Amino acid sequence: MLALIQTIVLALDLYWWIIIASAIFSWLYAFNVINSRNQFVGAIGNFLFRVTEPALRPIRRIMPDLGGIDISPIILLLIIFFLRQFILTTVAPALV
């Protein structure tokens, strides 16, 4: 059972970094720092969008419109942090 918990925590950690990479990529794309016509850049952007959008979309529906500021990645990172801490402090000790 401990192996399952460690795998879930690892998956949460990987998704954490993917969300951060997606946010940084969107900033670079918005400020025209990266070439948007490059196929490799497009493939990375498409991958990051497809991986993060299903989790971010429900948060964006609930959040009020803040103009041009999108804080949904921050909310999702807080949710992931809470889940990770809940698993490590509540679930894992109960199984040992």
All heavy atoms as an XYZ file, in Angstrom:
774
protein
N       0.814     -1.195      0.000
C       0.000      0.000      0.000
C       0.860      1.263      0.000
O       0.475      2.264     -0.570
C      -0.933     -0.029      1.210
C      -2.025      0.963      1.112
S      -3.021      0.683     -0.342
C      -4.609      0.927      0.260
N       2.016      1.180      0.646
C       2.924      2.319      0.680
C       3.425      2.663     -0.721
O       3.580      3.840     -1.061
C       4.096      2.038      1.619
C       5.052      3.196      1.877
C       4.305      4.382      2.470
C       6.168      2.760      2.792
N       3.638      1.641     -1.542
C       4.082      1.876     -2.918
C       3.031      2.640     -3.713
O       3.359      3.521     -4.518
C       4.405      0.553     -3.601
N       1.768      2.336     -3.482
C       0.690      3.054     -4.159
C       0.659      4.519     -3.732
O       0.510      5.414     -4.572
C      -0.655      2.385     -3.857
C      -1.882      3.054     -4.461
C      -1.814      3.017     -5.981
C      -3.140      2.392     -3.954
N       0.816      4.776     -2.461
C       0.827      6.154     -1.959
C       2.015      6.921     -2.534
O       1.876      8.072     -2.957
C       0.832      6.168     -0.419
C      -0.516      5.691      0.087
C       1.155      7.549      0.125
C      -0.603      5.528      1.567
N       3.179      6.296     -2.574
C       4.356      6.956     -3.143
C       4.169      7.237     -4.629
O       4.599      8.283     -5.127
C       5.599      6.099     -2.922
C       6.043      6.064     -1.489
C       7.211      5.113     -1.266
O       7.453      4.210     -2.064
N       7.923      5.322     -0.165
N       3.510      6.340     -5.346
C       3.242      6.558     -6.770
C       2.272      7.715     -6.972
O       2.456      8.543     -7.873
C       2.676      5.271     -7.394
O       3.580      4.199     -7.160
C       2.456      5.438     -8.879
N       1.254      7.804     -6.139
C       0.298      8.912     -6.234
C       0.985     10.234     -5.932
O       0.777     11.235     -6.635
C      -0.903      8.669     -5.303
C      -1.727      7.491     -5.802
C      -1.761      9.917     -5.171
C      -2.793      7.028     -4.844
N       1.821     10.259     -4.915
C       2.551     11.482     -4.561
C       3.500     11.870     -5.693
O       3.607     13.056     -6.041
C       3.299     11.301     -3.218
C       4.270     12.434     -2.968
C       2.305     11.210     -2.080
N       4.161     10.908     -6.311
C       5.046     11.199     -7.446
C       4.253     11.769     -8.619
O       4.680     12.737     -9.258
C       5.794      9.939     -7.879
C       6.696     10.099     -9.096
C       7.833     11.058     -8.793
C       7.220      8.754     -9.542
N       3.081     11.190     -8.896
C       2.245     11.705     -9.979
C       1.794     13.138     -9.697
O       1.780     13.983    -10.601
C       1.040     10.796    -10.187
N       1.440     13.422     -8.446
C       1.059     14.790     -8.072
C       2.232     15.749     -8.235
O       2.068     16.885     -8.704
C       0.529     14.833     -6.642
C      -0.844     14.208     -6.407
C      -1.156     14.160     -4.916
C      -1.916     14.959     -7.159
N       3.433     15.301     -7.849
C       4.626     16.137     -8.008
C       4.919     16.414     -9.481
O       5.255     17.549     -9.853
C       5.837     15.477     -7.359
C       5.779     15.503     -5.847
O       4.986     16.280     -5.285
O       6.540     14.734     -5.220
N       4.789     15.407    -10.334
C       5.021     15.607    -11.769
C       3.992     16.573    -12.358
O       4.344     17.451    -13.154
C       4.974     14.269    -12.507
C       6.156     13.350    -12.298
C       5.908     12.001    -12.963
C       7.431     13.980    -12.843
N       2.738     16.405    -11.973
C       1.703     17.296    -12.482
C       1.919     18.728    -11.997
O       1.627     19.685    -12.717
C       0.319     16.778    -12.071
C      -0.791     17.320    -12.927
C      -0.842     17.054    -14.285
C      -1.789     18.116    -12.384
C      -1.845     17.557    -15.077
C      -2.798     18.621    -13.152
C      -2.830     18.343    -14.503
O      -3.821     18.855    -15.282
N       2.441     18.867    -10.780
C       2.788     20.189    -10.231
C       3.743     20.900    -11.196
O       3.533     22.059    -11.552
C       3.415     19.981     -8.854
C       3.998     21.186     -8.210
C       5.194     21.770     -8.491
C       3.419     21.963     -7.161
N       5.391     22.847     -7.671
C       4.319     22.992     -6.852
C       2.241     21.863     -6.455
C       4.071     23.927     -5.862
C       1.988     22.801     -5.467
C       2.897     23.820     -5.183
N       4.807     20.203    -11.600
C       5.807     20.804    -12.485
C       5.259     21.041    -13.886
O       5.635     22.008    -14.551
C       7.074     19.961    -12.511
C       7.812     20.070    -11.215
C       7.928     19.114    -10.250
C       8.485     21.237    -10.711
N       8.639     19.607     -9.180
C       8.997     20.903     -9.436
C       8.702     22.510    -11.202
C       9.706     21.810     -8.666
C       9.411     23.413    -10.425
C       9.908     23.063     -9.180
N       4.360     20.189    -14.343
C       3.747     20.400    -15.655
C       2.892     21.661    -15.640
O       2.884     22.434    -16.608
C       2.940     19.158    -16.082
C       3.899     18.015    -16.422
C       2.036     19.464    -17.254
C       3.222     16.691    -16.687
N       2.178     21.909    -14.568
C       1.365     23.128    -14.456
C       2.265     24.364    -14.459
O       1.965     25.360    -15.121
C       0.495     23.084    -13.188
C      -0.549     21.996    -13.311
C      -0.164     24.430    -12.927
C      -1.252     21.685    -12.022
N       3.368     24.319    -13.735
C       4.304     25.445    -13.724
C       4.886     25.663    -15.116
O       4.975     26.805    -15.588
C       5.400     25.215    -12.666
C       4.793     25.303    -11.267
C       6.539     26.223    -12.830
C       5.721     24.940    -10.140
N       5.265     24.582    -15.792
C       5.801     24.705    -17.154
C       4.758     25.289    -18.092
O       5.082     26.115    -18.960
C       6.271     23.333    -17.654
N       3.515     24.886    -17.937
C       2.447     25.416    -18.780
C       2.242     26.913    -18.550
O       2.037     27.669    -19.503
C       1.154     24.656    -18.498
O       0.095     25.183    -19.229
N       2.291     27.339    -17.301
C       2.129     28.767    -17.000
C       3.281     29.576    -17.587
O       3.066     30.632    -18.203
C       2.038     28.978    -15.497
N       4.507     29.082    -17.421
C       5.667     29.782    -17.978
C       5.591     29.820    -19.497
O       5.857     30.852    -20.122
C       6.977     29.135    -17.489
C       7.146     29.378    -15.992
C       8.180     29.664    -18.267
C       8.281     28.608    -15.360
N       5.199     28.710    -20.103
C       5.070     28.656    -21.559
C       4.028     29.659    -22.048
O       4.240     30.339    -23.044
C       4.699     27.241    -22.006
C       4.624     27.087    -23.493
C       5.768     26.795    -24.220
C       3.430     27.247    -24.170
C       5.706     26.669    -25.585
C       3.359     27.122    -25.535
C       4.503     26.830    -26.252
N       2.901     29.758    -21.334
C       1.864     30.700    -21.769
C       2.348     32.143    -21.661
O       2.001     32.979    -22.497
C       0.585     30.496    -20.961
O       0.760     30.907    -19.631
N       3.159     32.452    -20.641
C       3.725     33.799    -20.540
C       4.681     34.068    -21.689
O       4.652     35.144    -22.288
C       4.459     33.987    -19.227
C       3.612     33.930    -18.005
C       2.273     34.156    -17.906
C       4.064     33.621    -16.694
N       1.864     33.990    -16.614
C       2.937     33.671    -15.844
C       5.294     33.317    -16.149
C       3.023     33.418    -14.481
C       5.369     33.068    -14.790
C       4.252     33.119    -13.972
N       5.554     33.117    -21.975
C       6.507     33.286    -23.075
C       5.776     33.436    -24.405
O       6.177     34.231    -25.256
C       7.476     32.102    -23.132
C       8.440     31.959    -21.951
C       9.254     30.682    -22.094
C       9.350     33.171    -21.849
N       4.711     32.699    -24.581
C       3.921     32.781    -25.810
C       3.193     34.121    -25.890
O       3.157     34.761    -26.940
C       2.926     31.622    -25.857
C       2.204     31.498    -27.166
C       2.791     30.853    -28.235
C       0.924     32.022    -27.328
C       2.128     30.742    -29.446
C       0.252     31.918    -28.520
C       0.855     31.267    -29.584
O       0.207     31.167    -30.780
N       2.629     34.574    -24.780
C       1.876     35.831    -24.773
C       2.769     37.035    -25.041
O       2.357     37.993    -25.692
C       1.152     35.996    -23.444
N       4.008     36.999    -24.522
C       4.923     38.112    -24.714
C       5.791     37.955    -25.959
O       6.742     38.703    -26.150
C       5.806     38.300    -23.474
C       5.031     38.786    -22.281
C       4.996     38.041    -21.118
C       4.335     39.982    -22.321
C       4.284     38.478    -20.013
C       3.623     40.429    -21.223
C       3.593     39.678    -20.073
N       5.465     36.967    -26.782
C       6.128     36.741    -28.068
C       7.631     36.503    -27.909
O       8.421     36.929    -28.742
C       5.858     37.911    -29.006
C       5.625     37.453    -30.415
O       5.522     36.261    -30.665
N       5.541     38.400    -31.324
N       8.020     35.834    -26.839
C       9.426     35.510    -26.611
C       9.823     34.294    -27.428
O      10.945     34.213    -27.924
C       9.687     35.269    -25.101
C      11.098     34.784    -24.858
C       9.401     36.537    -24.320
N       8.896     33.356    -27.583
C       9.178     32.153    -28.364
C       8.474     32.257    -29.705
O       7.464     32.939    -29.854
C       8.735     30.880    -27.614
C       7.277     30.980    -27.188
C       9.616     30.619    -26.418
C       6.748     29.737    -26.517
N       9.024     31.567    -30.693
C       8.477     31.595    -32.038
C       7.251     30.700    -32.094
O       7.360     29.477    -32.003
C       9.540     31.126    -33.037
C       9.088     31.242    -34.467
O       8.005     31.733    -34.744
N       9.929     30.794    -35.374
N       6.105     31.295    -32.280
C       4.861     30.526    -32.263
C       4.666     29.706    -33.531
O       3.835     28.806    -33.564
C       3.671     31.461    -32.069
O       3.620     32.407    -33.116
N       5.435     29.978    -34.569
C       5.305     29.225    -35.820
C       6.224     28.010    -35.884
O       6.134     27.231    -36.810
C       5.574     30.142    -37.003
C       4.399     31.092    -37.231
C       4.750     32.114    -38.221
N       5.218     33.248    -37.402
C       5.682     34.366    -37.869
N       5.792     34.539    -39.149
N       6.059     35.327    -37.074
N       7.081     27.858    -34.893
C       7.968     26.709    -34.846
C       7.154     25.463    -34.490
O       6.381     25.476    -33.535
C       9.064     26.959    -33.808
C      10.130     25.893    -33.791
O       9.892     24.766    -34.185
N      11.305     26.264    -33.320
N       7.351     24.359    -35.225
C       6.569     23.144    -34.979
C       6.869     22.537    -33.615
O       5.970     22.048    -32.943
C       6.851     22.107    -36.060
C       6.044     22.300    -37.303
C       6.241     21.143    -38.261
O       7.297     20.526    -38.293
N       5.215     20.860    -39.029
N       8.121     22.552    -33.206
C       8.494     21.986    -31.911
C       7.842     22.765    -30.772
O       7.297     22.185    -29.840
C      10.014     21.962    -31.761
C      10.489     21.369    -30.469
C      10.349     20.019    -30.222
C      11.054     22.168    -29.491
C      10.772     19.461    -29.028
C      11.481     21.628    -28.294
C      11.337     20.263    -28.053
N       7.880     24.074    -30.877
C       7.250     24.926    -29.860
C       5.744     24.690    -29.854
O       5.121     24.602    -28.791
C       7.586     26.412    -30.121
C       6.779     27.329    -29.231
C       9.071     26.654    -29.931
N       5.159     24.556    -31.026
C       3.734     24.276    -31.114
C       3.365     22.943    -30.502
O       2.329     22.810    -29.845
N       4.216     21.931    -30.706
C       3.954     20.613    -30.135
C       4.028     20.650    -28.611
O       3.200     20.036    -27.926
C       4.941     19.592    -30.690
N       5.010     21.364    -28.083
C       5.127     21.496    -26.624
C       3.912     22.229    -26.065
O       3.330     21.820    -25.062
C       6.437     22.212    -26.241
C       7.627     21.325    -26.553
C       6.429     22.597    -24.767
C       8.961     21.995    -26.351
N       3.530     23.322    -26.698
C       2.372     24.081    -26.238
C       1.091     23.268    -26.300
O       0.265     23.320    -25.383
N       0.927     22.512    -27.367
C      -0.257     21.669    -27.514
C      -0.287     20.596    -26.431
O      -1.332     20.332    -25.827
C      -0.278     21.031    -28.895
C      -1.590     20.360    -29.204
O      -2.613     20.690    -28.618
N      -1.554     19.414    -30.114
N       0.857     19.972    -26.146
C       0.933     18.960    -25.088
C       0.583     19.562    -23.732
O      -0.233     19.001    -22.990
C       2.332     18.340    -25.044
C       2.581     17.514    -23.818
C       2.028     16.254    -23.689
C       3.344     18.013    -22.767
C       2.238     15.496    -22.547
C       3.561     17.268    -21.630
C       3.001     16.005    -21.519
N       1.189     20.692    -23.407
C       0.930     21.319    -22.108
C      -0.532     21.736    -21.976
O      -1.136     21.589    -20.914
C       1.853     22.516    -21.898
C       3.333     22.190    -21.716
C       4.159     23.467    -21.698
C       3.564     21.377    -20.456
N      -1.111     22.232    -23.064
C      -2.518     22.640    -23.038
C      -3.415     21.430    -22.814
O      -4.324     21.466    -21.983
C      -2.888     23.341    -24.346
C      -4.331     23.747    -24.423
C      -4.777     24.879    -23.772
C      -5.240     22.981    -25.142
C      -6.116     25.248    -23.833
C      -6.573     23.351    -25.208
C      -7.014     24.474    -24.552
N      -3.166     20.342    -23.554
C      -4.017     19.150    -23.439
C      -3.900     18.474    -22.074
O      -4.849     17.858    -21.612
C      -3.675     18.151    -24.532
C      -4.153     18.574    -25.890
C      -3.738     17.565    -26.938
N      -4.130     17.994    -28.253
C      -5.078     17.400    -28.962
N      -5.704     16.357    -28.482
N      -5.375     17.842    -30.153
N      -2.740     18.591    -21.437
C      -2.547     17.937    -20.145
C      -3.142     18.767    -19.004
O      -3.715     18.217    -18.062
C      -1.044     17.667    -19.899
C      -0.777     17.214    -18.493
C      -0.527     16.635    -20.886
N      -3.046     20.078    -19.090
C      -3.485     20.923    -17.970
C      -4.909     21.453    -18.113
O      -5.560     21.728    -17.098
C      -2.540     22.120    -17.798
O      -2.507     22.879    -19.013
C      -1.143     21.652    -17.428
N      -5.402     21.600    -19.309
C      -6.711     22.220    -19.514
C      -7.864     21.459    -18.863
O      -8.764     22.092    -18.298
C      -6.973     22.430    -21.004
C      -8.186     23.266    -21.302
C      -8.119     24.668    -20.718
O      -7.020     25.178    -20.467
O      -9.198     25.255    -20.503
N      -7.896     20.119    -18.886
C      -9.020     19.436    -18.215
C      -9.108     19.723    -16.713
O     -10.201     19.722    -16.148
C      -8.740     17.949    -18.457
C      -7.924     17.924    -19.696
C      -7.092     19.175    -19.659
N      -7.998     19.991    -16.069
C      -8.028     20.319    -14.640
C      -8.280     21.805    -14.407
O      -8.863     22.188    -13.383
C      -6.715     19.906    -13.979
N      -7.854     22.642    -15.339
C      -8.002     24.087    -15.163
C      -9.388     24.595    -15.574
O      -9.870     25.588    -15.033
C      -6.929     24.827    -15.955
C      -5.496     24.662    -15.466
C      -4.526     25.300    -16.443
C      -5.323     25.234    -14.085
N     -10.021     23.943    -16.521
C     -11.307     24.409    -17.037
C     -12.384     24.528    -15.955
O     -13.070     25.565    -15.884
C     -11.785     23.508    -18.172
C     -12.984     24.059    -18.915
C     -13.407     23.190    -20.087
N     -12.304     22.920    -20.981
C     -11.889     21.680    -21.315
N     -12.495     20.629    -20.827
N     -10.888     21.512    -22.138
N     -12.574     23.509    -15.085
C     -13.602     23.671    -14.033
C     -13.291     24.806    -13.062
O     -14.206     25.482    -12.580
C     -13.588     22.324    -13.304
C     -12.913     21.378    -14.209
C     -12.011     22.169    -15.077
N     -12.014     25.026    -12.792
C     -11.636     26.129    -11.896
C     -11.948     27.460    -12.561
O     -12.449     28.384    -11.915
C     -10.145     26.020    -11.522
C      -9.892     24.732    -10.736
C      -9.692     27.234    -10.719
C      -8.442     24.407    -10.515
N     -11.682     27.578    -13.854
C     -11.964     28.822    -14.580
C     -13.455     29.108    -14.644
O     -13.862     30.271    -14.670
C     -11.383     28.743    -15.988
C      -9.892     28.849    -16.004
C      -9.355     28.881    -17.418
N      -7.917     28.938    -17.402
C      -7.134     28.165    -18.129
N      -7.652     27.287    -18.960
N      -5.826     28.270    -18.046
N     -14.275     28.051    -14.705
C     -15.733     28.256    -14.725
C     -16.226     28.810    -13.407
O     -17.172     29.613    -13.373
C     -16.439     26.932    -15.025
C     -16.693     26.695    -16.479
C     -17.733     25.628    -16.665
N     -17.423     24.413    -15.920
C     -17.017     23.272    -16.471
N     -16.875     23.184    -17.763
N     -16.765     22.220    -15.719
N     -15.625     28.384    -12.309
C     -16.066     28.822    -10.983
C     -15.528     30.207    -10.638
O     -16.229     31.013    -10.026
C     -15.616     27.794     -9.916
C     -16.325     26.468    -10.154
C     -15.889     28.308     -8.516
C     -15.792     25.340     -9.314
N     -14.290     30.502    -11.032
C     -13.633     31.764    -10.677
C     -14.313     32.948    -11.352
O     -14.729     32.852    -12.504
C     -12.166     31.738    -11.104
C     -11.326     30.736    -10.369
S     -11.138     31.118     -8.638
C     -10.354     32.692     -8.730
N     -14.407     34.075    -10.669
C     -14.936     35.280    -11.317
C     -13.917     35.825    -12.321
O     -12.721     35.529    -12.244
C     -15.125     36.256    -10.151
C     -14.158     35.798     -9.119
C     -14.058     34.303     -9.274
N     -14.394     36.613    -13.252
C     -13.525     37.204    -14.267
C     -12.661     38.286    -13.622
O     -13.167     39.239    -13.040
C     -14.366     37.801    -15.390
C     -13.512     38.279    -16.538
O     -12.362     37.811    -16.668
O     -13.999     39.117    -17.313
N     -11.353     38.123    -13.706
C     -10.417     39.082    -13.125
C      -9.710     39.900    -14.198
O      -8.601     40.373    -13.991
C      -9.383     38.345    -12.263
C      -9.931     37.554    -11.084
C      -8.830     36.775    -10.393
C     -10.616     38.487    -10.100
N     -10.335     40.049    -15.331
C      -9.704     40.779    -16.422
C      -8.734     39.875    -17.157
O      -9.075     38.773    -17.549
N      -7.517     40.325    -17.324
C      -6.514     39.550    -18.036
C      -5.700     38.629    -17.148
O      -4.764     37.991    -17.614
N      -6.047     38.541    -15.871
C      -5.266     37.738    -14.932
C      -5.941     36.379    -14.758
O      -7.128     36.295    -14.446
C      -5.152     38.444    -13.571
C      -4.461     39.782    -13.744
C      -4.397     37.575    -12.583
C      -4.477     40.639    -12.506
N      -5.166     35.331    -14.958
C      -5.668     33.967    -14.796
C      -4.971     33.340    -13.595
O      -3.779     33.026    -13.651
C      -5.401     33.153    -16.057
C      -5.947     31.750    -15.964
O      -6.834     31.511    -15.135
O      -5.488     30.889    -16.740
N      -5.710     33.195    -12.500
C      -5.108     32.615    -11.305
C      -5.487     31.144    -11.125
O      -5.202     30.550    -10.091
C      -5.475     33.417    -10.043
C      -6.973     33.406     -9.803
C      -4.925     34.826    -10.107
C      -7.361     33.915     -8.443
N      -6.116     30.554    -12.141
C      -6.513     29.153    -12.026
C      -5.324     28.208    -11.823
O      -5.466     27.237    -11.063
C      -7.358     28.728    -13.222
O      -6.666     28.903    -14.427
N      -4.138     28.435    -12.426
C      -3.010     27.545    -12.108
C      -2.600     27.623    -10.633
O      -2.245     26.604    -10.040
C      -1.875     28.034    -13.009
C      -2.551     28.699    -14.140
C      -3.791     29.309    -13.554
N      -2.699     28.799    -10.045
C      -2.351     28.937     -8.626
C      -3.348     28.169     -7.760
O      -2.951     27.477     -6.815
C      -2.302     30.427     -8.231
C      -1.188     31.131     -8.992
C      -2.122     30.590     -6.730
C      -1.201     32.626     -8.870
N      -4.620     28.260     -8.092
C      -5.645     27.521     -7.347
C      -5.401     26.022     -7.480
O      -5.480     25.281     -6.496
C      -7.054     27.896     -7.858
C      -7.308     29.392     -7.740
C      -8.123     27.089     -7.137
C      -7.290     29.922     -6.346
N      -5.082     25.563     -8.694
C      -4.821     24.146     -8.902
C      -3.569     23.689     -8.155
O      -3.548     22.597     -7.584
C      -4.691     23.840    -10.396
C      -4.534     22.372    -10.776
C      -5.694     21.534    -10.234
C      -4.419     22.227    -12.278
N      -2.542     24.517     -8.118
C      -1.349     24.173     -7.352
C      -1.659     24.078     -5.856
O      -1.133     23.199     -5.163
C      -0.236     25.193     -7.601
C       0.417     25.152     -8.986
C       1.404     26.298     -9.135
C       1.079     23.826     -9.243
N      -2.512     24.943     -5.352
C      -2.918     24.863     -3.944
C      -3.708     23.580     -3.664
O      -3.531     22.947     -2.617
C      -3.742     26.088     -3.559
C      -2.978     27.403     -3.430
C      -3.949     28.562     -3.238
C      -1.998     27.333     -2.293
N      -4.558     23.192     -4.597
C      -5.317     21.953     -4.442
C      -4.382     20.749     -4.441
O      -4.520     19.839     -3.606
C      -6.387     21.826     -5.548
C      -7.474     22.887     -5.357
C      -6.995     20.433     -5.582
C      -8.418     23.028     -6.525
N      -3.422     20.744     -5.350
C      -2.462     19.644     -5.394
C      -1.632     19.609     -4.124
O      -1.377     18.532     -3.567
C      -1.562     19.758     -6.644
C      -2.377     19.476     -7.889
C      -0.367     18.813     -6.560
C      -1.633     19.725     -9.174
N      -1.217     20.774     -3.624
C      -0.457     20.824     -2.377
C      -1.279     20.254     -1.226
O      -0.775     19.471     -0.418
C      -0.028     22.264     -2.078
C       0.711     22.410     -0.789
C       2.046     22.050     -0.705
C       0.085     22.888      0.347
C       2.740     22.169      0.490
C       0.768     23.009      1.539
C       2.096     22.640      1.609
N      -2.554     20.635     -1.154
C      -3.420     20.125     -0.096
C      -3.557     18.607     -0.189
O      -3.451     17.900      0.816
C      -4.799     20.790     -0.168
C      -5.785     20.172      0.773
C      -5.749     20.467      2.121
C      -6.743     19.278      0.313
C      -6.650     19.891      3.002
C      -7.641     18.691      1.180
C      -7.600     19.004      2.527
N      -3.811     18.089     -1.403
C      -3.946     16.642     -1.572
C      -2.676     15.909     -1.174
O      -2.724     14.879     -0.498
C      -4.296     16.316     -3.020
C      -5.714     16.619     -3.462
C      -5.853     16.395     -4.965
C      -6.701     15.773     -2.697
N      -1.545     16.443     -1.587
C      -0.257     15.810     -1.269
C      -0.034     15.782      0.247
O       0.336     14.757      0.811
C       0.867     16.564     -1.965
C       2.206     15.927     -1.845
C       3.231     16.754     -2.635
N       4.493     16.097     -2.682
C       5.382     16.090     -1.684
N       5.116     16.729     -0.569
N       6.517     15.452     -1.799
N      -0.281     16.898      0.906
C      -0.086     16.954      2.347
C      -1.097     16.073      3.082
O      -0.759     15.429      4.076
C      -0.182     18.398      2.847
C       0.946     19.275      2.374
C       2.301     18.714      2.746
O       2.531     18.260      3.855
N       3.219     18.727      1.792
N      -2.316     16.025      2.585
C      -3.329     15.165      3.193
C      -2.924     13.699      3.095
O      -3.049     12.943      4.059
C      -4.685     15.389      2.519
C      -5.782     14.534      3.067
C      -6.368     14.847      4.281
C      -6.226     13.416      2.377
C      -7.374     14.057      4.799
C      -7.227     12.618      2.890
C      -7.807     12.937      4.108
N      -2.423     13.309      1.942
C      -1.989     11.921      1.755
C      -0.815     11.605      2.666
O      -0.779     10.557      3.311
C      -1.634     11.661      0.275
C      -2.908     11.657     -0.569
C      -0.890     10.352      0.112
C      -2.660     11.646     -2.062
N       0.161     12.507      2.726
C       1.374     12.225      3.496
C       1.153     12.310      5.007
O       1.810     11.597      5.762
C       2.487     13.179      3.081
C       3.040     12.967      1.675
C       4.065     14.033      1.347
C       3.638     11.582      1.530
N       0.248     13.159      5.464
C       0.097     13.328      6.906
C      -1.080     12.554      7.507
O      -1.075     12.278      8.699
C      -0.082     14.818      7.265
O      -1.240     15.323      6.610
C       1.149     15.612      6.881
N      -2.074     12.220      6.696
C      -3.254     11.551      7.218
C      -3.394     10.111      6.731
O      -3.581      9.195      7.531
C      -4.522     12.339      6.844
O      -4.368     13.699      7.253
C      -5.745     11.752      7.510
N      -3.292      9.928      5.444
C      -3.533      8.607      4.872
C      -2.340      7.680      5.115
O      -2.522      6.546      5.561
C      -3.845      8.715      3.364
C      -4.013      7.351      2.746
C      -5.087      9.566      3.151
N      -1.138      8.130      4.810
C       0.049      7.264      4.928
C       0.298      6.798      6.368
O       0.537      5.610      6.582
C       1.281      7.969      4.360
N       0.244      7.665      7.380
C       0.455      7.170      8.747
C      -0.630      6.190      9.209
O      -0.365      5.317     10.042
C       0.435      8.428      9.607
C       0.803      9.518      8.683
C       0.229      9.127      7.364
N      -1.831      6.315      8.699
C      -2.916      5.415      9.094
C      -2.688      4.001      8.555
O      -3.189      3.036      9.129
C      -4.246      5.949      8.614
N      -1.934      3.907      7.463
C      -1.683      2.601      6.858
C      -0.477      1.895      7.415
O      -0.290      0.700      7.196
C      -1.540      2.758      5.349
C      -2.781      3.271      4.625
C      -2.469      3.513      3.165
C      -3.940      2.314      4.777
N       0.369      2.616      8.135
C       1.590      2.016      8.667
C       1.341      1.334      9.983
O       0.516      1.517     10.735
C       2.701      3.079      8.806
C       3.921      2.513      9.493
C       3.040      3.638      7.451
